């Protein structure tokens, strides 16, 4: 697997955090809670070449489907372990510019996406395509996010493309 830059690795870190902690709230640009509405991640869609990967969050696992066929079931503990490795590597490579590899998480990435790439295609304006449960309207919605990393600062934020609000994770 080719190396990724800190921003690309941070996008993957945010995805792992959402899979590990699927409940989140909407906050403003100062990270203050706007209201008590909670959202719950149901799944994440990754588009790569001609394949569609759907990662479905369950109670203690995530299921990875490739073109609607179940390929893997991954425990939340495995997600947590790989998220911690990734976070440590991003922090340790903080002073370096350019891309870097993290060989120890490649087998895990291969379970989520056979092409070993966890990022949106160049034509997409969003980084993450999700389906979330919105408790305010009691419905599942498709929302696309652009991830902006502040790793080394208090939080990694998601800027919702459809509404100028921020959703916190990490």
N, C-alpha and C positions, 0 to 999 in steps of 0.2 A: 504494500500500500504506500502510495506517495504521501509525503508529509503535507500537513495543513498548517495554515498560519493560526495565530492565537485567536483571531476572530472566528474562524471556521471551527476550531476546537471548542470555543466557547458556545457556539450554536449547538454543537453536539452535547455539551455539558448541560445546557438549558433543556434540551430534549430529555436527557436522562433524569434531570431533576423533576420535570413534569411527570415522567413515568413513575418515579419513586414517590412523589408527593402530588397527587392529582387534584387536590383541593386548593383553590386560590381565590383571591378577592381583587376587585378593581381598586386601584389607588391613583392618586394624581401624580404630577411630575415631582412632587416632594415626598413621594412614597407614603402619603397619608391616605388612609382608607376613605373612599368616597361614600360607600354605604356598606351595609352588612350582607349584600348579595354575595353568595358563593357560587363558584363555578367548579365543575368537576370534569376533568379530562376523561373522555370516553375512548378516543383513539387519535392516532397521528397517521397521516398519509405521507409517504415519501415516493416521489416520482423519479425514476431513473431510467433513462433510455426508453424502452418500450414496456417496462415493467412497473407495476404499481405495488408498493409494499404498504400494508395496513398493519399498524401496531395497536392492538386492542388491550386496554388496561382492565384487568380483573382484580379481585380482592388481593391475592398474594402473588399474582403472576401477570405477565404480558404474553399475548399470543401474537406471533408474527405470521402474516399471510402474504404470500406472493401471488398476485393475480387471483385472489380469492381461495387459494389453497393453503391450508395450515402447514407451515414449515418448521416452526420452533415454538416451544413454550419456555419462557425464561422467568426465573424466580426474581422477586423484588430484591432479594439478598444479592443476587448476581449483578443486578443493576446498580445497587448501592456500592458494592465492591469496585466495580469498574468506574463509577462516577468519582469515587475517592481517588483512584489512581489517576484519572484524567485531571481532576482538580489539582492534584499535587504536581503533575507534569506541566500544566499550564503555568502554575505559580513559579516553578523552578526555571522555566524558560522565559520568564517575564522580561528579562533584560535583553534577550536576543530578538533580532528582527528576522523576518522571513519565515519559512515553513520548517516544521520539525515533525519527526515520526514518533509514535508511541507504540512500539511493537507488541508490548504485553496486552494491549486491548484489541488487537486486530482480530483474533478469533471471535471476540464478543461482537465487534462491529459487523463481521461477516454474517452473524445470525440476524442482524437487523436489516441488512442490505447487502446482497451478494457482490455488488460492485465496490464495496468498501468505501463508499463515499456517502457521508451524511450531510448533504447540503442541497439547496434548491438548484434547479437548472438556471442557466443565465437569463432566460426570458422571464422568469418569475420575479415579481417584486417582493414576494414574501419568502421567509425562511422556513416557516412551519405551517403546515395545513392541518388543522385540528377539527375534531368534533367534540364539543363540550356540552355539558348539561348546565343550563342557566336556571338557577332556582327561582329567580325573579319571575320568569314567564313559564316555568315548568316545561321547558322544551330543550331538545338537543339542537344545537346550531353549529354550522360550519363557519369557522373563523380562521383567517390567515394572519400570521404575525410576522413582523420583521424583528429580529433579535439584535439588540445593541448591548454589547458587553461593557461592563464597568468592573471587570475582575480586578480585584485589588482595592475596590471601593465597596461600599455597603451591600450592593445587590447587582444581580444581572436582571435587566428589565426587558420586557416585551412591549413593543409599541403596536397596538392594535391598528391595522390599516383602516378598518371600517369606522372607527370612532377614535378620536384623539384622547385616548385614555391609556393608562399604563397598567400592566398586570405584572405582579412581582413573583419571581421564583428565585431560588438559591438563597 
